[in-house]
Amino acid sequence: MQNAPLNHKGRFGPFGGQYVPETLISALNLLEEAFDEAMADEDFKNQLHSELTHYSGRPTPLTFAENTTNHFGGAQIYLKREDLNHTGTHKINNAIGQILLAKRMGKTNVVAETGTGQHGVAVAAACARYGLKCKIFIGEKDIERHPFNVLRMKLLAAEIIPVNSGRQTLKDAMNEAFRYWSGKIVDTFYCISTALGAHPIPSIVREFQTVIGVETKQQHFLAEWRMPTKIIACVGGGSNALGIFYPFLDEPVSLIGVEAGGYGIETGKHAASITTGSIGVLHGAMTYLNQDCTGQITPTYSFSSEFDYPAVGPEHAYLAQSGRVTYQTITDQEALQALSFIAKQEGILPAIESAHALAQAFKEASKMALDETIVVCLSGRGDNDIRLNWFRRE
Ligand SMILES: *Cc1c(COP(=O)(O)O)cnc(C)c1O
């Protein structure tokens, strides 16, 4: 592909790489080999496709948001409905792929980290279905924020490991899961939630999420007989965005990633690692992250636990640096307004993360022509995770 990022030994331009202790390199090499073999094996690909179809419910629809389109009076707005997946987000695409891979590698145990619990629920479900034992690391603060998802994971037979180090959020859960896995690499598979970490993990996650973009391309073509004008997706670690962007990288389509602006960039309380970060290393990869001048991670803020993380996947760092993808920020309040708006207009309750992408689409739609289109990646559903205190803030 002409515009495809350089993927030489896990590098995306200067980003990515394998910044891990030497003892883990052989495990990463084995993972890479197993993944390459699996993706060249028709039986594995058929099994993956069959599970995505009959277990998760793919393909997910591309819904025309007619009332919203009429309200803004500009571009035609379509929603790629990852909220309609089994367990309620795009996370299941990656979980099914990685847990099938774990099983193929002969692993018996799986560890994963989670923020809101969306990834934890997806991994727990896949482990139950494919017969692997599952431990989910989650920050104490996130356990408090998402009791319902913790219950879902327990019902799906996962063991919950509360993490009380650091700020007790996603980064800390990832540290602990990674530390635990480092000592158990022989029988344990680490199923990361997003396109972060050391090579080959970001590429594996992107590959399993690319189904979103492949379907979108076909569905948009059937609806409009052309390419979308813009595609907008929210970016935490960056997996739903990479999944929908990837098949369009070489097409004349404008791609926009939306980061969590929290209380506003000017307040310093946000989680916008591309917009405000600098180049550094976290969790095995060189990427953009929020750090102080000594390289220590600075605190992030977003009212979404999934966005409350100080870095972004290395492929996004490359796509930002090369200018192929543009990145914007949306504040908590703008995301909440977009959530309420789409609920009233279309009868859909999106996840608060997805509402960041919607808010950006609403800013752009009215400036565009009637014969242009925007596809928004609706990464997940919100009806099991709406929190009262969001609406109590001034
Ligand atoms: C986890 C999550 C995200 C953020 O993760 P990405 O890897 O950036 O996609 C976004 N939306 C929902 C609904 C999520 O659960």
Ligand as a Chemical Component Dictionary entry (heavy atoms), coordinates in Angstrom:
data_LIG
# 
_chem_comp.id                   LIG 
_chem_comp.type                 NON-POLYMER 
_chem_comp.pdbx_formal_charge   0 
_chem_comp.three_letter_code    LIG 
# 
loop_
_chem_comp_atom.comp_id 
_chem_comp_atom.atom_id 
_chem_comp_atom.alt_atom_id 
_chem_comp_atom.type_symbol 
_chem_comp_atom.charge 
_chem_comp_atom.model_Cartn_x 
_chem_comp_atom.model_Cartn_y 
_chem_comp_atom.model_Cartn_z 
_chem_comp_atom.pdbx_ordinal 
LIG C1 C1 C 0 -12.139 0.876 24.861 1  
LIG C2 C2 C 0 -13.069 1.737 24.167 2  
LIG C3 C3 C 0 -12.628 2.811 23.370 3  
LIG C4 C4 C 0 -11.203 3.251 23.287 4  
LIG O1 O1 O 0 -10.332 2.293 22.819 5  
LIG P1 P1 P 0 -9.664  2.344 21.385 6  
LIG O2 O2 O 0 -8.643  1.273 21.460 7  
LIG O3 O3 O 0 -9.072  3.689 21.186 8  
LIG O4 O4 O 0 -10.714 2.039 20.396 9  
LIG C5 C5 C 0 -13.569 3.533 22.659 10 
LIG N1 N1 N 0 -14.880 3.237 22.732 11 
LIG C6 C6 C 0 -15.336 2.231 23.499 12 
LIG C7 C7 C 0 -16.810 1.969 23.522 13 
LIG C8 C8 C 0 -14.460 1.443 24.239 14 
LIG O5 O5 O 0 -14.930 0.445 24.996 15 
# 
loop_
_chem_comp_bond.comp_id 
_chem_comp_bond.atom_id_1 
_chem_comp_bond.atom_id_2 
_chem_comp_bond.value_order 
_chem_comp_bond.pdbx_ordinal 
LIG C1 C2 SING 1  
LIG C2 C3 SING 2  
LIG C2 C8 DOUB 3  
LIG C3 C4 SING 4  
LIG C3 C5 DOUB 5  
LIG C4 O1 SING 6  
LIG O1 P1 SING 7  
LIG P1 O2 DOUB 8  
LIG P1 O3 SING 9  
LIG P1 O4 SING 10 
LIG C5 N1 SING 11 
LIG N1 C6 DOUB 12 
LIG C6 C7 SING 13 
LIG C6 C8 SING 14 
LIG C8 O5 SING 15 
# 
